[in-house]
Amino acid sequence: MAEIRLQNLAHSYIRTPSGPDDYAIREMDHVWEQGGAYALLGPSGCGKSTLLNIISGLLSPSQGQVLFDSKVVNALTPEKRNIAQVFQFPVVYDTMTVYDNLAFPLRNQGMAEAKIHSKVQEIAEVLDLQALLSKKARNLTADEKQKVSMGRGLVRDDVSAILFDEPLTVIDPHLKWKLRRKLKQIHEQFNITMVYVTHDQLEASTFADKIAVMYGGQIVQFGTPRELFERPSHTFVGYFIGSPGMNLIEVKPQPGGVGFASTHLPLSAAQQQRIAESEWHTLKVGIRPEFVHVWDEPFDDALQARVVHVEDLGTYKIVTLDLDGAPLKVRLAEDKPVPEGTAYISFPAQWLMVYADDYLLEAQP
């Protein structure tokens, strides 16, 4: 297993890029620690697959270095990097049996047949492929083929890392949860460095110990699922993580805090000082729908919002409010009464985030 380090890495598909917008991957430094289970999360076109292909050696970066255990591997082929990669669509040898597909990478290494048999049986058991081992791959369903494709990556115990590029896209929805758990199980059992690319936050959160969120060719935050949810360091993370995403409202500085239209939001002295000391073009506040406090009765400091729409999702409700012209989503527990007409709300100070030019403005201690 390897530590994977990216240094000053950037990539453009344009021969002579003229600015940041010409880069699929903007200059970055990042470390995937040895033996970690990581997810690379972001929307289509943000650079996830490009970054994965640079790590595996299928693509040479325009600048910067890729290091495995402090050794620069830019000039090494994927084979010499000792990387296993599982793609979005299954890659199997149709004329071979499932057993021979799983055994193929081990036979290429010259492994003894007895050891090959043991490893194939081990992975077949983990992926529930025992009953299919004698079947030709051409006769498998798309789900089964992808499991075989994943098995070919997992069967080797000498790999530096296993990279998964949206591997569950073709998997039947009811099997996705089961396979995610299997991958997590395999990681815990074999302690392999795994990087899992996905656009699905649920897949990322259930698989990874840490998630790198990509946006516009950059990793805008790297942290645990809880850190991404509770303290998004970029407005995109706030918007992309959570269902629904974070409420974001553009504001202006005011004495004692910030405001918009006729609404005033008080901030701590430390937050006010950071706003005053920072250079910025846009200022926004953000709060998760889960953290907006809805009061049963009005009180002096409560904000008044108009109830626009209610979605009853069974275990919880999503209430859309109009707060002084700004749309606001609130998530209410199943047993919480829904306000009629006017809602009296407040924003707990510990959950109200301030963003300057889309990045979290941290108050200095």
VOBA-1610 file (N, C-alpha, C; in pm, whole numbers, padded with zeros to 5 digits, always signed):
BEGIN
Met+00085-00119+00000Met+00000+00000+00000Met+00089+00125+00000Ala+00038+00232-00057Ala+00123+00349-00073Ala+00055+00477-00025Glu+00139+00570+00020Glu+00094+00708+00036Glu+00103+00773-00102Ile-00004+00841-00143Ile-00006+00907-00274Ile-00005+01058-00250Arg+00097+01124-00303Arg+00112+01268-00283Arg+00111+01340-00417Leu+00033+01446-00425Leu+00027+01530-00544Leu+00094+01663-00511Gln+00193+01703-00592Gln+00267+01827-00567Gln+00256+01920-00687Asn+00205+02041-00662Asn+00192+02144-00766Asn+00128+02087-00893Leu+00031+02001-00874Leu-00029+01929-00987Leu-00133+02013-01058Ala-00129+02015-01189Ala-00230+02084-01270Ala-00237+02016-01406His-00354+02025-01469His-00366+01964-01602His-00464+02042-01689Ser-00423+02061-01814Ser-00509+02125-01915Ser-00509+02038-02040Tyr-00626+02025-02101Tyr-00636+01954-02228Tyr-00604+02046-02346Ile-00579+02173-02315Ile-00543+02271-02417Ile-00391+02281-02422Arg-00335+02280-02541Arg-00190+02278-02556Arg-00123+02399-02491Thr-00181+02519-02513Thr-00124+02641-02455Thr-00232+02714-02374Pro-00257+02669-02252Pro-00361+02734-02169Pro-00324+02878-02138Ser-00425+02964-02141Ser-00399+03107-02120Ser-00447+03158-01984Gly-00522+03075-01911Gly-00570+03119-01780Gly-00630+03004-01702Pro-00671+03029-01578Pro-00724+02923-01490Pro-00841+02847-01551Asp-00925+02916-01629Asp-01043+02851-01686Asp-01007+02746-01791Asp-00883+02746-01838Asp-00840+02647-01938Asp-00790+02517-01874Tyr-00793+02510-01740Tyr-00741+02393-01670Tyr-00854+02304-01619Ala-00845+02173-01652Ala-00939+02076-01596Ala-00905+02049-01450Ile-00774+02052-01417Ile-00727+02043-01278Ile-00644+02167-01251Arg-00688+02250-01158Arg-00610+02368-01121Arg-00503+02329-01020Glu-00397+02408-01016Glu-00281+02370-00935Glu-00321+02333-00793Met-00273+02215-00749Met-00311+02167-00616Met-00198+02085-00554Asp-00203+02077-00421Asp-00121+01985-00342Asp-00217+01902-00258His-00194+01772-00254His-00286+01687-00178His-00216+01557-00141Val-00260+01497-00029Val-00202+01370+00017Val-00314+01271+00049Trp-00301+01151-00009Trp-00384+01037+00031Trp-00294+00948+00117Glu-00324+00937+00245Glu-00237+00862+00335Glu-00247+00712+00311Gln-00140+00642+00344Gln-00134+00498+00323Gln-00244+00426+00400Gly-00316+00337+00329Gly-00417+00253+00394Gly-00550+00320+00418Gly-00569+00444+00370Gly-00694+00516+00394Gly-00802+00479+00293Ala-00928+00498+00334Ala-01043+00483+00243Ala-01096+00622+00214Tyr-01080+00667+00089Tyr-01112+00804+00053Tyr-01216+00809-00059Ala-01292+00915-00059Ala-01383+00941-00171Ala-01346+01074-00235Leu-01360+01079-00367Leu-01341+01201-00444Leu-01478+01236-00497Leu-01540+01339-00440Leu-01681+01368-00463Leu-01699+01501-00535Gly-01789+01502-00633Gly-01818+01627-00703Gly-01909+01602-00820Pro-01960+01709-00882Pro-02052+01696-00995Pro-01977+01657-01122Ser-02052+01618-01224Ser-01991+01584-01354Ser-01913+01705-01407Gly-01793+01678-01461Gly-01714+01784-01521Gly-01625+01860-01427Cys-01618+01818-01298Cys-01537+01894-01202Cys-01390+01852-01202Gly-01356+01740-01271Gly-01217+01697-01280Gly-01185+01570-01205Lys-01287+01501-01151Lys-01263+01380-01070Lys-01190+01271-01149Ser-01248+01235-01265Ser-01189+01125-01344Ser-01052+01164-01399Thr-01037+01290-01436Thr-00906+01337-01483Thr-00801+01317-01375Leu-00834+01355-01252Leu-00739+01341-01141Leu-00708+01193-01116Leu-00809+01109-01122Leu-00788+00966-01100Leu-00697+00906-01207Asn-00719+00947-01332Asn-00637+00894-01442Asn-00492+00943-01435Ile-00472+01062-01377Ile-00334+01110-01355Ile-00265+01026-01249Ile-00338+00993-01141Ile-00281+00911-01034Ile-00244+00772-01087Ser-00331+00715-01171Ser-00307+00579-01219Ser-00203+00574-01331Gly-00176+00687-01396Gly-00078+00690-01503Gly-00137+00681-01642Leu-00270+00679-01652Leu-00335+00678-01783Leu-00325+00815-01850Leu-00293+00917-01772Leu-00283+01054-01822Leu-00163+01121-01758Ser-00086+01195-01839Ser+00030+01268-01786Ser-00012+01411-01753Pro+00017+01459-01634Pro-00024+01595-01597Pro+00053+01701-01674Ser-00009+01817-01696Ser+00059+01928-01763Ser+00174+01981-01678Gln+00156+01976-01546Gln+00263+02021-01456Gln+00249+01949-01323Gly+00358+01951-01247Gly+00355+01894-01113Gly+00396+01748-01111Gln+00393+01692-00991Gln+00442+01556-00970Gln+00341+01470-00894Val+00344+01340-00926Val+00272+01239-00850Val+00377+01153-00781Leu+00364+01137-00649Leu+00461+01058-00573Leu+00391+00944-00501Phe+00448+00824-00511Phe+00405+00709-00432Phe+00514+00683-00329Asp+00479+00695-00202Asp+00578+00677-00095Asp+00704+00758-00121Ser+00686+00885-00154Ser+00793+00983-00176Ser+00873+00961-00305Lys+00833+00863-00387Lys+00901+00838-00513Lys+00819+00896-00628Val+00882+00981-00713Val+00812+01041-00827Val+00783+00932-00930Val+00655+00922-00971Val+00615+00814-01063Val+00563+00868-01196Asn+00582+00997-01223Asn+00528+01057-01347Asn+00566+00978-01472Ala+00688+00926-01476Ala+00736+00858-01596Ala+00699+00710-01599Leu+00637+00659-01492Leu+00605+00517-01485Leu+00470+00487-01550Thr+00461+00373-01617Thr+00335+00327-01675Thr+00240+00282-01563Pro+00110+00269-01592Pro+00017+00219-01490Pro+00061+00085-01432Glu+00113-00003-01520Glu+00156-00135-01474Glu+00268-00122-01371Lys+00364-00033-01397Lys+00477-00018-01306Lys+00440+00059-01180Arg+00330+00133-01185Arg+00283+00201-01063Arg+00214+00102-00970Asn+00181-00017-01025Asn+00117-00122-00946Asn-00018-00076-00890Ile-00097-00015-00980Ile-00228+00037-00944Ile-00336-00054-01002Ala-00442-00078-00926Ala-00561-00145-00979Ala-00669-00039-00997Gln-00734-00037-01112Gln-00838+00063-01137Gln-00965-00006-01185Val-01076+00030-01122Val-01207-00023-01160Val-01286+00091-01223Phe-01332+00070-01346Phe-01395+00177-01422Phe-01546+00179-01405Gln-01608+00283-01462Gln-01752+00303-01449Gln-01830+00188-01512Phe-01779+00138-01624Phe-01845+00025-01690Phe-01754-00097-01683Pro-01812-00216-01670Pro-01730-00336-01645Pro-01634-00368-01757Val-01512-00405-01719Val-01410-00449-01813Val-01377-00594-01779Val-01429-00688-01859Val-01406-00831-01835Val-01369-00899-01966Tyr-01310-01016-01954Tyr-01278-01098-02072Tyr-01395-01193-02094Asp-01477-01163-02195Asp-01602-01237-02217Asp-01582-01385-02242Thr-01470-01423-02305Thr-01449-01564-02341Thr-01397-01647-02224Met-01357-01580-02117Met-01305-01651-01999Met-01416-01677-01899Thr-01396-01775-01814Thr-01487-01795-01702Thr-01463-01687-01597Val-01555-01677-01504Val-01538-01583-01393Val-01411-01616-01315Tyr-01388-01746-01292Tyr-01267-01788-01220Tyr-01143-01739-01292Asp-01136-01760-01424Asp-01017-01721-01499Asp-01002-01570-01507Asn-01113-01495-01509Asn-01105-01349-01505Asn-01039-01303-01376Leu-01080-01363-01264Leu-01024-01324-01135Leu-00879-01370-01121Ala-00848-01484-01182Ala-00713-01538-01171Ala-00613-01470-01264Phe-00663-01403-01369Phe-00577-01349-01474Phe-00464-01260-01422Pro-00494-01157-01339Pro-00384-01070-01293Pro-00283-01145-01206Leu-00327-01250-01137Leu-00234-01325-01051Leu-00145-01416-01136Arg-00203-01473-01242Arg-00121-01556-01332Arg-00017-01472-01404Asn-00053-01348-01436Asn+00044-01258-01499Asn+00165-01233-01410Gln+00144-01242-01279Gln+00253-01221-01184Gln+00334-01349-01162Gly+00286-01461-01219Gly+00356-01587-01199Gly+00328-01653-01066Met+00216-01620-01005Met+00181-01677-00874Met+00149-01826-00890Ala+00181-01905-00789Ala+00153-02049-00789Ala+00002-02073-00793Glu-00040-02178-00864Glu-00183-02204-00883Glu-00256-02227-00750Ala-00190-02289-00655Ala-00255-02313-00525Ala-00288-02180-00456Lys-00194-02085-00463Lys-00218-01952-00403Lys-00325-01877-00482Ile-00322-01892-00615Ile-00424-01827-00700Ile-00562-01878-00662His-00574-02009-00647His-00703-02069-00612His-00754-02013-00479Ser-00665-02001-00383Ser-00702-01950-00251Ser-00750-01805-00259Lys-00677-01721-00334Lys-00714-01579-00346Lys-00845-01561-00422Val-00863-01639-00531Val-00987-01628-00609Val-01107-01667-00523Gln-01093-01775-00448Gln-01203-01820-00362Gln-01234-01715-00255Glu-01131-01653-00201Glu-01149-01550-00097Glu-01229-01431-00150Ile-01190-01380-00268Ile-01260-01264-00325Ile-01399-01302-00375Ala-01412-01423-00431Ala-01544-01470-00477Ala-01641-01477-00361Glu-01591-01518-00244Glu-01679-01525-00127Glu-01721-01386-00082Val-01627-01293-00081Val-01656-01157-00039Val-01760-01091-00131Leu-01750-01118-00262Leu-01839-01055-00360Leu-01957-01143-00401Asp-01976-01255-00332Asp-02086-01348-00362Asp-02081-01396-00507Leu-01963-01437-00552Leu-01946-01485-00689Leu-01920-01636-00697Gln-01926-01707-00583Gln-01890-01849-00584Gln-01972-01929-00685Ala-02102-01902-00692Ala-02191-01979-00780Ala-02165-01951-00928Leu-02089-01843-00957Leu-02068-01803-01097Leu-01928-01837-01148Leu-01844-01894-01064Leu-01703-01910-01100Leu-01682-01989-01229Ser-01769-02083-01259Ser-01750-02165-01379Ser-01822-02110-01502Lys-01896-02002-01485Lys-01971-01944-01597Lys-01880-01855-01683Lys-01909-01852-01813Lys-01840-01759-01902Lys-01888-01617-01872Ala-01796-01521-01876Ala-01830-01382-01842Ala-01934-01324-01937Arg-01937-01374-02062Arg-02033-01319-02160Arg-02178-01346-02119Asn-02199-01445-02034Asn-02336-01483-01994Asn-02382-01412-01866Leu-02303-01321-01815Leu-02337-01253-01691Leu-02422-01129-01716Thr-02495-01087-01613Thr-02566-00959-01619Thr-02465-00846-01599Ala-02509-00722-01625Ala-02421-00606-01606Ala-02374-00596-01461Asp-02465-00625-01366Asp-02428-00622-01224Asp-02317-00722-01196Glu-02335-00844-01246Glu-02238-00950-01219Glu-02104-00920-01284Lys-02106-00865-01406Lys-01981-00829-01474Lys-01904-00724-01394Gln-01976-00627-01339Gln-01907-00523-01263Gln-01848-00580-01134Lys-01915-00676-01074Lys-01859-00741-00955Lys-01730-00816-00990Val-01728-00880-01108Val-01607-00948-01154Val-01496-00846-01179Ser-01534-00733-01242Ser-01437-00627-01270Ser-01377-00574-01139Met-01462-00555-01040Met-01413-00511-00909Met-01325-00618-00845Gly-01365-00744-00861Gly-01288-00854-00804Gly-01148-00863-00860Arg-01134-00831-00991Arg-01000-00836-01052Arg-00906-00734-00990Gly-00964-00619-00948Gly-00882-00519-00879Gly-00851-00559-00736Leu-00947-00627-00671Leu-00931-00659-00529Leu-00851-00785-00503Val-00837-00870-00604Val-00773-01000-00583Val-00624-00988-00555Arg-00563-00878-00602Arg-00419-00860-00581Arg-00394-00796-00445Asp-00306-00857-00367Asp-00277-00801-00235Asp-00147-00722-00232Asp-00086-00700-00351Asp+00041-00628-00357Asp+00027-00490-00418Val-00098-00445-00444Val-00116-00319-00517Val-00084-00199-00427Ser-00037-00089-00492Ser-00011+00035-00419Ser-00142+00099-00375Ala-00245+00089-00462Ala-00376+00147-00431Ala-00477+00091-00530Ile-00604+00098-00491Ile-00713+00063-00583Ile-00796+00188-00606Leu-00816+00224-00732Leu-00892+00343-00770Leu-01024+00300-00831Phe-01133+00355-00781Phe-01267+00321-00830Phe-01328+00444-00898Asp-01359+00433-01026Asp-01418+00545-01100Asp-01568+00522-01120Glu-01648+00569-01024Glu-01794+00552-01024Glu-01832+00407-01056Pro-01785+00310-00977Pro-01800+00169-01013Pro-01941+00113-00999Leu-02031+00185-00931Leu-02165+00130-00909Leu-02270+00189-01003Thr-02227+00261-01107Thr-02322+00323-01200Thr-02415+00221-01262Val-02363+00105-01304Val-02446+00005-01374Val-02507-00096-01279Ile-02483-00081-01149Ile-02533-00177-01051Ile-02679-00146-01017Asp-02759-00249-01008Asp-02899-00234-00970Asp-02908-00164-00835Pro-03000-00066-00821Pro-03004+00016-00699Pro-03007-00064-00569His-03083-00175-00564His-03094-00247-00437His-02965-00320-00399Leu-02872-00334-00497Leu-02744-00399-00467Leu-02635-00298-00429Lys-02660-00169-00456Lys-02556-00069-00434Lys-02513-00063-00288Trp-02610-00060-00198Trp-02578-00049-00057Trp-02496-00169-00013Lys-02536-00289-00060Lys-02466-00411-00023Lys-02321-00409-00071Leu-02299-00364-00195Leu-02163-00361-00250Leu-02077-00255-00181Arg-02137-00141-00146Arg-02061-00040-00072Arg-02011-00098+00060Arg-02100-00172+00127Arg-02060-00235+00253Arg-01949-00338+00230Lys-01958-00411+00118Lys-01855-00510+00085Lys-01720-00442+00068Leu-01718-00330-00006Leu-01593-00258-00029Leu-01535-00209+00104Lys-01622-00160+00190Lys-01576-00112+00321Lys-01517-00228+00401Gln-01583-00343+00392Gln-01537-00465+00459Gln-01398-00504+00410Ile-01382-00502+00277Ile-01254-00540+00216Ile-01144-00445+00260His-01178-00315+00265His-01078-00217+00309His-01033-00244+00451Glu-01130-00270+00538Glu-01097-00296+00678Glu-01017-00425+00694Gln-01047-00524+00606Gln-00980-00653+00616Gln-00837-00648+00563Phe-00815-00577+00451Phe-00685-00581+00384Phe-00604-00451+00397Asn-00667-00344+00452Asn-00596-00217+00474Asn-00532-00163+00346Ile-00608-00165+00237Ile-00560-00118+00107Ile-00596+00030+00093Thr-00503+00110+00037Thr-00535+00250+00004Thr-00639+00250-00109Met-00756+00309-00083Met-00863+00311-00181Met-00910+00455-00205Val-00925+00490-00332Val-00981+00620-00369Val-01103+00592-00457Tyr-01218+00642-00414Tyr-01346+00608-00475Tyr-01408+00735-00533Val-01419+00743-00665Val-01476+00860-00731Val-01627+00844-00745Thr-01701+00947-00707Thr-01846+00942-00720Thr-01905+01083-00722His-02027+01094-00775His-02101+01222-00766His-02211+01210-00661Asp-02219+01095-00594Asp-02326+01064-00500Asp-02274+01079-00356Gln-02328+01177-00284Gln-02279+01203-00149Gln-02306+01087-00054Leu-02414+01012-00077Leu-02444+00897+00008Leu-02338+00788-00011Glu-02301+00760-00138Glu-02195+00664-00165Glu-02065+00706-00098Ala-02032+00834-00111Ala-01907+00885-00054Ala-01907+00871+00098Ser-02018+00908+00162Ser-02024+00908+00308Ser-02024+00768+00367Thr-02087+00672+00298Thr-02094+00536+00352Thr-01966+00458+00326Phe-01885+00502+00227Phe-01762+00429+00197Phe-01640+00488+00266Ala-01628+00621+00263Ala-01499+00685+00294Ala-01486+00730+00438Asp-01361+00723+00487Asp-01327+00785+00615Asp-01313+00936+00597Lys-01258+00976+00481Lys-01244+01118+00449Lys-01285+01140+00304Ile-01344+01256+00280Ile-01396+01290+00147Ile-01326+01415+00097Ala-01278+01410-00029Ala-01226+01529-00097Ala-01336+01578-00190Val-01386+01698-00166Val-01492+01755-00250Val-01427+01840-00358Met-01456+01806-00485Met-01399+01879-00599Met-01503+01972-00660Tyr-01455+02088-00701Tyr-01541+02187-00767Tyr-01453+02273-00856Gly-01486+02279-00984Gly-01410+02363-01076Gly-01264+02327-01087Gly-01232+02195-01082Gly-01093+02153-01096Gly-01009+02166-00971Gln-01072+02194-00857Gln-00998+02209-00731Gln-01062+02123-00622Ile-00980+02080-00527Ile-01034+02020-00405Ile-01061+02134-00309Val-01190+02163-00286Val-01225+02279-00204Val-01239+02245-00056Gln-01250+02115-00024Gln-01247+02075+00117Gln-01216+01926+00126Phe-01139+01891+00228Phe-01102+01752+00253Phe-01127+01726+00401Gly-01220+01635+00430Gly-01252+01611+00569Gly-01347+01493+00586Thr-01384+01467+00711Thr-01478+01360+00740Thr-01618+01403+00696Pro-01710+01306+00676Pro-01847+01345+00642Pro-01907+01444+00741Arg-01877+01426+00870Arg-01931+01517+00971Arg-01875+01658+00954Glu-01743+01669+00927Glu-01681+01801+00908Glu-01741+01872+00787Leu-01764+01798+00680Leu-01822+01859+00559Leu-01962+01908+00586Phe-02035+01836+00668Phe-02173+01875+00697Phe-02179+01992+00794Glu-02102+01983+00901Glu-02115+02083+01008Glu-02039+02212+00980Arg-01924+02203+00912Arg-01846+02324+00884Arg-01795+02324+00740Pro-01885+02345+00644Pro-01840+02351+00505Pro-01745+02468+00487Ser-01627+02444+00430Ser-01530+02552+00414Ser-01550+02630+00285His-01646+02588+00202His-01676+02656+00075His-01826+02648+00053Thr-01884+02750-00008Thr-02029+02750-00029Thr-02074+02632-00114Phe-01988+02586-00207Phe-02027+02471-00288Phe-02043+02347-00202Val-01955+02327-00105Val-01966+02212-00016Val-02097+02221+00062Gly-02129+02340+00110Gly-02254+02359+00182Gly-02374+02326+00095Tyr-02370+02367-00031Tyr-02481+02345-00123Tyr-02489+02198-00166Phe-02372+02135-00191Phe-02368+02001-00251Phe-02392+01890-00148Ile-02346+01913-00025Ile-02362+01813+00082Ile-02489+01846+00160Gly-02571+01744+00183Gly-02695+01763+00258Gly-02815+01759+00166Ser-02930+01727+00223Ser-03054+01720+00145Ser-03169+01777+00228Pro-03213+01898+00196Pro-03156+01990+00097Pro-03024+02051+00145Gly-02956+02119+00052Gly-02827+02180+00084Gly-02841+02302+00173Met-02727+02360+00206Met-02722+02476+00295Met-02795+02596+00235Asn-02865+02670+00320Asn-02922+02799+00281Asn-02810+02902+00272Leu-02804+02976+00162Leu-02701+03078+00143Leu-02768+03210+00105Ile-02736+03315+00178Ile-02798+03446+00155Ile-02688+03552+00145Glu-02691+03631+00039Glu-02592+03739+00026Glu-02629+03852+00121Val-02525+03904+00190Val-02547+04005+00293Val-02446+04118+00278Lys-02468+04224+00356Lys-02375+04337+00365Lys-02340+04359+00512Pro-02218+04409+00539Pro-02182+04438+00679Pro-02272+04547+00737Gln-02306+04532+00863Gln-02383+04632+00938Gln-02323+04642+01077Pro-02347+04751+01148Pro-02301+04758+01287Pro-02358+04641+01368Gly-02269+04566+01431Gly-02314+04453+01512Gly-02331+04323+01437Gly-02313+04324+01305Gly-02330+04200+01230Gly-02341+04224+01081Val-02436+04155+01017Val-02460+04169+00874Val-02610+04175+00851Gly-02648+04210+00727Gly-02790+04217+00701Gly-02822+04214+00553Phe-02949+04197+00523Phe-03000+04204+00386Phe-03143+04256+00396Ala-03183+04331+00293Ala-03315+04397+00295Ala-03331+04466+00432Ser-03437+04433+00506Ser-03455+04496+00638Ser-03421+04401+00752Thr-03357+04289+00720Thr-03323+04189+00822Thr-03180+04207+00871His-03162+04203+01002His-03030+04214+01064His-02995+04083+01132Leu-02872+04035+01109Leu-02824+03912+01173Leu-02702+03946+01258Pro-02712+03934+01389Pro-02598+03967+01476Pro-02487+03864+01462Leu-02361+03911+01470Leu-02244+03825+01466Leu-02156+03854+01586Ser-02067+03761+01618Ser-01974+03781+01729Ser-01876+03893+01692Ala-01813+03950+01793Ala-01714+04055+01770Ala-01598+04002+01686Ala-01560+03875+01708Ala-01449+03816+01632Ala-01486+03803+01484Gln-01609+03761+01455Gln-01653+03750+01315Gln-01658+03887+01249Gln-01708+03986+01321Gln-01714+04122+01266Gln-01574+04174+01234Gln-01479+04143+01322Gln-01341+04188+01300Gln-01282+04121+01176Arg-01309+03990+01155Arg-01258+03920+01038Arg-01314+03980+00909Ile-01442+04015+00911Ile-01504+04077+00793Ile-01436+04210+00764Ala-01411+04289+00869Ala-01350+04421+00851Ala-01206+04410+00801Glu-01134+04305+00843Glu-00994+04291+00807Glu-00972+04221+00673Ser-01075+04157+00620Ser-01059+04078+00497Ser-01097+04158+00374Glu-01035+04121+00261Glu-01075+04177+00132Glu-01168+04078+00064Trp-01283+04127+00019Trp-01380+04038-00045Trp-01469+04117-00140His-01530+04044-00234His-01626+04105-00327His-01769+04072-00289Thr-01792+03946-00245Thr-01926+03906-00201Thr-01919+03845-00062Leu-02021+03870+00015Leu-02030+03819+00151Leu-02163+03744+00163Lys-02158+03622+00215Lys-02279+03541+00231Lys-02283+03480+00370Val-02403+03458+00419Val-02420+03376+00538Val-02482+03243+00494Gly-02449+03137+00568Gly-02503+03006+00537Gly-02548+02935+00663Ile-02659+02864+00653Ile-02706+02783+00765Ile-02779+02661+00709Arg-02753+02547+00767Arg-02818+02423+00725Arg-02968+02426+00761Pro-03053+02366+00676Pro-03196+02358+00708Pro-03222+02290+00842Glu-03135+02193+00879Glu-03151+02122+01006Glu-03127+02211+01127Phe-03049+02320+01108Phe-03007+02401+01222Phe-03091+02528+01241Val-03182+02556+01149Val-03272+02671+01167Val-03370+02635+01279His-03380+02722+01380His-03469+02695+01493His-03606+02757+01466Val-03709+02674+01471Val-03847+02721+01452Val-03915+02722+01588Trp-03964+02840+01627Trp-04025+02857+01758Trp-04176+02838+01750Asp-04231+02788+01860Asp-04377+02766+01865Asp-04452+02898+01881Glu-04387+02997+01943Glu-04452+03124+01967Glu-04357+03239+01932Pro-04412+03356+01900Pro-04325+03471+01869Pro-04253+03521+01994Phe-04132+03579+01973Phe-04063+03648+02082Phe-03984+03763+02019Asp-03931+03851+02102Asp-03879+03979+02055Asp-03770+03966+01948Asp-03677+03874+01965Asp-03564+03864+01873Asp-03587+03766+01757Ala-03704+03708+01749Ala-03730+03611+01642Ala-03741+03681+01507Leu-03697+03612+01402Leu-03717+03658+01265Leu-03850+03603+01216Gln-03922+03686+01143Gln-04051+03642+01091Gln-04038+03608+00942Ala-04082+03488+00906Ala-04076+03443+00768Ala-04212+03391+00724Arg-04241+03407+00595Arg-04368+03360+00541Arg-04354+03216+00493Val-04450+03132+00532Val-04449+02992+00490Val-04497+02984+00345Val-04414+02929+00258Val-04445+02923+00115Val-04490+02783+00073His-04423+02679+00125His-04453+02544+00079His-04408+02443+00184Val-04479+02331+00191Val-04443+02224+00284Val-04437+02092+00208Glu-04324+02020+00222Glu-04311+01885+00165Glu-04303+01786+00280Asp-04400+01696+00287Asp-04402+01593+00391Asp-04336+01468+00336Leu-04216+01436+00387Leu-04139+01322+00338Leu-04144+01204+00434Gly-04246+01202+00519Gly-04267+01089+00609Gly-04193+01104+00739Thr-04063+01080+00737Thr-03985+01089+00861Thr-03945+01232+00895Tyr-03960+01323+00801Tyr-03934+01465+00827Tyr-04009+01548+00722Lys-04014+01679+00746Lys-04079+01772+00654Lys-03979+01879+00611Ile-03989+01922+00486Ile-03911+02034+00436Ile-04007+02151+00416Val-03981+02259+00490Val-04065+02379+00481Val-03987+02487+00408Thr-04047+02542+00303Thr-03985+02653+00230Thr-04044+02783+00284Leu-03954+02874+00325Leu-03995+03003+00381Leu-03946+03117+00293Asp-04009+03230+00306Asp-03962+03354+00246Asp-03921+03446+00360Leu-03791+03469+00373Leu-03740+03556+00480Leu-03696+03687+00418Asp-03783+03784+00422Asp-03750+03917+00371Asp-03702+03912+00226Gly-03768+03827+00144Gly-03734+03815+00003Gly-03633+03707-00028Ala-03571+03648+00074Ala-03472+03540+00054Ala-03537+03404+00079Pro-03525+03309-00016Pro-03581+03175+00007Pro-03500+03100+00113Leu-03569+03024+00197Leu-03505+02956+00308Leu-03570+02819+00325Lys-03488+02713+00333Lys-03539+02578+00358Lys-03517+02543+00504Val-03618+02480+00565Val-03609+02435+00704Val-03650+02289+00708Arg-03572+02210+00779Arg-03605+02067+00794Arg-03662+02044+00933Leu-03785+01996+00939Leu-03854+01973+01065Leu-03870+01824+01091Ala-03855+01784+01217Ala-03877+01645+01255Ala-04023+01608+01234Glu-04047+01478+01222Glu-04181+01427+01191Glu-04286+01476+01291Asp-04248+01483+01419Asp-04345+01519+01523Asp-04351+01669+01550Lys-04274+01748+01476Lys-04272+01893+01499Lys-04387+01958+01423Pro-04468+02043+01489Pro-04579+02108+01418Pro-04529+02207+01312Val-04599+02212+01199Val-04563+02303+01091Val-04634+02436+01112Pro-04560+02546+01115Pro-04625+02676+01135Pro-04716+02710+01017Glu-04821+02780+01046Glu-04914+02822+00941Glu-04901+02972+00917Gly-04888+03008+00791Gly-04881+03151+00756Gly-04746+03211+00786Thr-04716+03235+00915Thr-04590+03297+00956Thr-04512+03204+01047Ala-04382+03194+01021Ala-04294+03114+01106Ala-04201+03207+01181Tyr-04179+03179+01310Tyr-04088+03256+01392Tyr-03960+03174+01409Ile-03850+03227+01356Ile-03728+03148+01348Ile-03609+03223+01406Ser-03502+03147+01432Ser-03375+03208+01471Ser-03262+03120+01419Phe-03143+03180+01408Phe-03025+03110+01359Phe-02926+03096+01475Pro-02912+02976+01534Pro-02815+02959+01643Pro-02675+03002+01599Ala-02607+03078+01682Ala-02479+03140+01645Ala-02374+03038+01601Gln-02372+02919+01667Gln-02268+02822+01634Gln-02288+02758+01496Trp-02407+02771+01438Trp-02435+02710+01308Trp-02448+02811+01195Leu-02431+02940+01227Leu-02439+03043+01123Leu-02298+03070+01070Met-02274+03033+00945Met-02143+03047+00883Met-02139+03175+00798Val-02020+03236+00791Val-02001+03355+00709Val-01897+03322+00601Tyr-01931+03353+00476Tyr-01845+03320+00362Tyr-01805+03447+00287Ala-01676+03467+00270Ala-01624+03578+00192Ala-01572+03522+00060Asp-01630+03566-00051Asp-01596+03514-00184Asp-01600+03361-00184Asp-01705+03307-00122Asp-01739+03164-00121Asp-01656+03079-00025Tyr-01555+03136+00040Tyr-01476+03059+00137Tyr-01512+03100+00280Leu-01516+03000+00368Leu-01554+03023+00507Leu-01461+03123+00573Leu-01518+03222+00635Leu-01442+03324+00704Leu-01430+03280+00850Glu-01317+03221+00883Glu-01299+03169+01019Glu-01264+03283+01114Ala-01336+03290+01227Ala-01303+03389+01329Ala-01178+03347+01402Gln-01082+03437+01418Gln-00958+03404+01487Gln-00984+03395+01638Pro-00926+03293+01704Pro-00947+03281+01849Pro-00884+03396+01925
//
